[in-house]
Amino acid sequence: EKFGDLILKATEPQMVLFNIYDDWLTSISSYTAFSRLILLLRALHVSQDRTKVILRPDKSVVTKPHHVWPSLTDEAWISVENELKDLILSDFGKRNNVNVASLTSAEIRDIILGMEIAAPSQQRQQMAELEKQTREQSQMTATTTRSVNKHGDEIFTHTTSSYENEAFKSRTDWKQRAVTASHLHLRTKYVYVSDEDVDEDGIAYILPQNLLNRLVCISDLRTQCAAYLYGLSPADAPQIKEIHCMVLVPQIGTHKDFKLPKKMPDEKTHPALKGLDFIGVIHTQPEEKKYLPPEDVVMANNLKVDWDLSLNVVINCAFTQGSCYLNAYRFTEKAIKWVKGVGGAITPATDMKQYNTQCYNRAQLLLSKKFLGFFLVPDDGVWNYNMMGVRWSNTLDYKLVVGRPLEFFAPKHRPMHFIAFSESKDDEDTYAVDIQDAFH
């Protein structure tokens, strides 16, 4: 009613802030306040009219202008909470024909929270169905399955229970992730660059829009993908670094970090890097963070390059809801001291108290469509080794070519998914429908 009256009386657009807890936290704990709010919302769901009567039994109970709920004393609230609890339980008892006095404290808690608890008759029916299902499973039926391993050997498996026939489904199933990744190009329409607390006296970095768009399109929402950045400063603006090249090297990653080979790209690796300075690293991450992850400091420390604190930068591209959010960071001396103090690696025993906001500064980042950048990719096109991790090592050698990088789930990045077709010894007619012959 309060919000409804506010809307009806409004004569112009305005922003109004209310505290849903009113001033409860001055006298009770946050846990008690949250429990009281749940109780109020649950009672309003059961019966709005009766709840309003309980909250405001007479005209002497008022609601302060900046409050949402009636202004009651702590003793009055205790009485109201008991009446609201009785209201919720009596409604449950009438609907399910249950004696409220026979309910346990755990059941009362679940009812107040809104959990659907079956009546005793329904519980007995469910127990009977489970017992029937158990008896049916006891009559075991043996099933023989023939499969072929990667060496071409035939394997016969005998299963007697239903769970042995169920296919394993992971939360990180690559098929579902591949479908989701096919819509990443839509996020490039909504790219946001953080400008909070940026160091305006330091170097400003200009990132071409075409490089960012392609990096987003070939990435994965869960696994981090990284690329080296190379560029140069205009002759008349030494405080600006234009990023002209992204180098995608063979890599593996998780939702927390990524691993790159020890070999660093240079003009010997490809002549296109001649005259370009190493600027830093850009990588994606599945969620936005308001700080520089310590894993990025460890990554930079392990690179075979002299990290320049005033020049080199780490750019994070976070996948927020339907958009992308960019943050650029430069390390400080404190970050270098911290990462050397922990031995260049983060373990469960690492002391993270020394890592704080003084270990980095936010850098100024701009997006531009006025000039285009280019990609350097491995000569075989394969940069994502997450689905063939056995082939990846930190000493992996590679050669670079100018090209368009493949998507994260491109067929070249997952050859093991096609091995069953190439090594199967079934009859030729088995997969005849999948074979296309242009001449017949």
N, C-alpha and C positions, 0 to 999 in steps of 0.2 A: 504494500500500500504506500509506503514511504517513497519508493522509487517511482511508482505510478503517479503520485501527486506531484513529484518533482518534474516529471516529464510533461504533465498537463499544464503546470504553471510556467514552464520555460517559455521565454519569448525570443530567445536567440541561442545559437549553439554555444555550449559551454562544457568544460571538463570538470567533473566533480569527483573527488576522492573520498571514499569512505573506508573505515577500518572495520572489517567484518567481525572483529573481536570487540569492537567498542573500546571501553577502558578496562576490560576484564584482566588484562595482564598486569595491572598494578596491584592486584590482590591475590591472583591465582597463577598457577604455572601454565605454560603453553600447552602441556599435555591435557590438563583439565579444561582449558579453553577450547581446544580442538574437540574433545569428547562432548562438551556442551553444545558446540556448533553442530556436530553430527546428530545429536539427540534432537535438536530443534528442527533440522532439515528433515529428519526421518518422521517426526511427528507431523510436520506440515504436509508431508507426502501422504500420511495415513488419513488425516482429517484436518483440513485447514480451519474450519469453523471452530471446532473444539479446542484446537491449539491456540487460536486467537483469544478464546475465552480464558484459557489457563494463563496465558501471558499477561492479559489485561483484564482481571476480574472486575474492576470498577474504574471509575473515571479518575480516581486519585493517582493511578499509575500513568506516568507520562513518559514520552520518549524525547530525549534531548535533541536539539536540531542537528547535531553532528553525529548522532548515534543511529544505528540500524535497528537494534532491539530495544525493548522497554528498559528503562533505567531502574534496576532493582538492587537491593542490598544483597550481600553474600548469603545471608540467612534466607531471604526470599527466593533466591535462585535455587538453593537446595530443595526447598519445597516445590518449586516449579519443575525441577528436574525429576523428582519422584513422581509427580503427576503425569509428566510426559512419558515416563517409562511405563507407568500403569496403562496409559492410553495405547501405547504401541503393543504391549503384551495382550491387553484385552481384545484388540483388533485381531491379532494373530490367533488367539484362542477361539474367537467366534468363527473365523474363516476356516479353521482346520478342526474344529470340534475337539479342542485339547484343553485339559485342565492346566491353567497357568501355574498353579502351585507345584505341579510335577516336573516343571522344567528345571534343568540344571543351570548353574551360573554361566557355563560356556554357551549353552543354547540361548540363554537370555542375551548374552553379548552378541551372538551371531544374528539374532532377530533384530536387535537395535541397529546393528550395522547394515541391515537390509539383506542378509543372506537368506536365500530360500531354503527353509528346512522342511523336509517332507513330513507329513503326518505319520503316526505309528502304523496305520493301515498300509500306507504307501511304502514305508520302510520294510514291512513284512513281505509285501509283494516283490520289492526289489531283491530281497534276500532269497526268495524262492526262485526268482529268475537266475540269480548267480549260482545257486545250487544246481539248477537244471543245466546250466551251461558247463559247470564243472563235471557233471556226470557225462555230458556229451563228449567233453574233451578226454575223459578217461578211456573212452573207446577209441584208442589210437589208430590212426590210418597212416601207414607208411607211404612216403612219396620218394621216388627216385628221380634225381635231377642230374642231367649231364651238362658239364660246362668245359670250357677250354681255357687253360692258363696262357700266359704270355709266351711260353716256350712251345705252344702247340700241343701240349699233353692233354688228353681227355681225363676229366675228373668226374667220378660218379659219387653223388652225395645222397645219403638216405636220411630223411627227416621224418619224425613221428609227431611233432607238436606244431601247433599253428604259428607260434612266435618265431620258429626257425625259418618260416617261409616269408616273413615280413621283410620288406626292403628297408634298409637303414636310411633315415632322412636326417640330415644335419641342418642346424640353424644357418650354416654358411654354405648351403647347397649352391653350387656354381651356376646351375641353370636358372634358378630364381634371381640370382645376382646379375646374370647376364641380361635377363629381360629388363631388370631395373636400370642397368647401366645404359641400355639402348635409349633411355629417355634423358640422359644427362645433357644432351644438347639444348634442352629447354631451359636449363639453369643459366646458360650463357646470356640469356636476355635480362637476367637480374643479377648483376655483379655489383657488390658493394665493397668499397675500400675504406678501411678504418683510418680516421684522421684524429683520433683521440690521443692527446699527449705526445704528438710527434715532435721529433727534434728538427726544428726548422733551420737550424744552423748547419746541420750536417748535409751529406750528399742526398739529392733527390733522385729516385730511380723511375725511369719511364719504361713501362712494359707494353709491348705491342698487343693489341686486342686479338689479333689472329693467333698468336702463340698461346695465349691464355685459353681461348676458345677450344683450340685443338687439344690442349692438355686436359681440359675438363672432359671433353668428349671421349678420350681414350682411357679414362681412369675408371676406378671402381669405387663404389660408395663406402666400402668397408676397409679395403687394403690401401695403404698409403703408396703413392707413386711419386717418384722424385726425378728431377732433371737439373743438370748444371746450367748456370747462366753465364753467358759471355757477352760483352759489349764494350762500348767506349764512350768517351766524353766528346761533345762537340768542341771545336776549336775555340769558340768564343764563350763557352760555359763549362769551366772545369768542375763546378759544383753539381753537375748533372751527369748521370750515367744512363745512356740509352742501351737497353738490352736488345741485342740483335740476334742472338742465337740461344736455343735450348738444346742441350745434348742429353739424349736418353741413352743411358748405358744399361747393360744387363743388371737386373736387380731382383730382389725379393723383398717382401714387406709384410707387415701385420697391421692391425688397427692402431698400434702404438708407435711403431718405428719402421725403418727400412734399412737395407744393407746394400752397399755399393761396392764394386771391385776396388782394389787398391790402386789400380792403374788409372791415372788421371788423363783426361783428354788434353791435347796440346796441338800446336801447329804441325808436329811430326805425325800425330794421329790423322789429322786432316788439314790441308792447306787453308781451308775456309776460316780457321781460327787464327790465322796470322794477322797480327795487328789488333786483336781483340783481347781485352783483359778479363781475367776470371772475376766475376762479380759475386757469385754466391750460389745458393741452392734454393729451388722452389719445390715444394711438395704438397700433396693433398692430405687432408685428414678428415675423418668421418664426422667430426663435430667441432663446433667453434670453441676455442679456448681464449680466455681473456689474458693469457700470459704466454710466454715462450716456453714450450715444453723442454724439460732438461735433456730429453733424448736428442734434441737438435744440437745442443752444445756438445754432447758426447760425439755425435756424428761429425761435426766440424773439426773436433780435435783429432779424430781418426783419419781425416783426409790427408793425403800426401801433398799438401800445399801449405804455404805460409799464409795463415789467415790474418788479413789486415783488419784490425778492429775499426778503423775509420772508413774503410771501403766496402768490405764484404758484408753481405746481408743474407738473411734467411727469410724467405717469403712463404707464409702458410696460406693455403687455399682451402678453407673449410667449407664443407657441404652442409649448409643450413637448409631449412625447410623451403624447397623450391627455388633456392638461389645459391650464390657463392659469396663468401666473405673473405677478403684479403687482409692480411696483416704482415708488415715488414718489420724485422728486428735486426739490430746490430748488437754484438756482444760488448761487454765491458771487461776491464782487467779482472774484476772480481769473478766473472764467469770462468775465465781461463784458470785462475787459481783454484777455483772450486773443482773443475773437472780434472785437474792434475792431482788434487788432493784425494779424489775418490778413485784414482787409478785408471781413469779413462773409460770407466764402465759403470753402469748402474745395476746394483744387485739388491735383493731384499734387505741386506744389512747396510746399505748406503745411507749415510746421514744426510737427509734432505733439508735440514734446518738452515744450512748455510746458503741454500739456493733461494733467492728471493727476487723482488723486482729491481734490485740494484745490480743484478747481473746482466741486464740488457736495457737498451733504449729503443723506443719505437722510431722507425725511419719513415720518411715521406715517400709514398708510392703513388704514381700516376699511371693511368691507362691512356693509350693513344691509338688512334686509327690513322694517323698521318704517315706513319711508316710501318713497314711489314718486317717481320723477322722470319727466320728459317730454322728448321730442325736438322740435327745430325743424329742419325740412328745407326745401329749396327748393320754391317753390310748384308747379313742374312735376314734382317728385319726383325729379329727376335730380341726383345728387351725385357719381357715379362717372364720370369722363371718361377713364378709361384706355383704353377701346376706341373712343373718338372724340376723341382728343387734339387734333385740328385745331380743334375748337370751343372748347377751353379756352385761357384766357389769364389772366395774373395781374391783369388789370384787369376781369375778368368781373364783371358786375353781377348781383345776384340778390335775390329777395324770399323771406322765410321764412314758413312756416306751421307750426302744431302738427300733427304727423302721425307716422305709423309709417314709418320709413325702409325703402326698397327694398333687396333683397339685392344683393350685388356684381354678380352675373351676371343680374340681372333684364332682361327684354326691352327695357325703356326705356333701359338702359345700353349696349346693343349693337344699335342700329338697322341698322348696316351688314350684319349677318348676315342680315337679311330683305330686303335690297334686290333680290336676284335674283328673289324671288317677285313683287314689285310692278312691276318693270320688264321682265319677260320678255315677249317677243312671240310665244311659241309659241301653238299652237292652244289653244282654250279647253278641249278635252278632255284636254289633257296633265296638268293638275292637278285633274281633276274628282273624283278619289277623295279629295282633301284638303278639298273644299268640302262643308260641311254646310248643308242647307236644312231648317229646322224645319217648313216648310209643305208639303213634298212628300215 
